[in-house]
Amino acid sequence: MDFNQLWHSINESNYGNFYMSPTYYIPAAVVGILSIIAMWKIFTKAGEKGWKCIIPIYNLYILYKITWKPSMFVVMLIISILTGGAVSAYTIIHPTMESNIALFVIFAAVMLVLGVIAAVIAIISMHKLSKAFGHGAGYTVGLIFLSVIFQLILAFGQSKYVGADK
């Protein structure tokens, strides 16, 4: 069975319908709203206007400004563009890749490396967010694995903004 047959069999089964059901989108909407509320309060605690958390891309710039330095935002933006370009290029030339395994391996390696770099920077950013509010590595682990819960604790708890760790 090739990839296209597998993809169509998944989409034609009940698995494809899960993401269109209330079982998926209601909890996802609740988590999204809670995250916006938490980030609004975190931005306010850090001296930024809360509404900045709801503007895509700009909110990441402000978050990097609060936690690290704005230049890291540019690095992450470039990595995101490169990853998106690699994925787009892969989907465009995918039909011709079946006979060229080397090209597939190159694309896979590029996307893997960019993904790992982005993940490392994101984890460091979570640690810097933790430190910016006076917490340590344990809180960072919480931010990584239970993001919304620890964001809410950070937002509505006793934590005070102590400044970005440059």
Secondary structure, DSSP 8 states (H G I E B T S, - for coil): --HHHHHHHHHHSGGGGGGGSHHHHHHHHHHHHHHHHHHHHHHHHTTS-GGGGGSTTHHHHHHHHHHS-HHHHHHHHHHHHHHHHHHHHHHHHHHHHTT-HHHHHHHHHHHHHHHHHHHHHHHHHHHHHHHHTT--HHHHHHHHHSHHHHHHHHHHSS--------
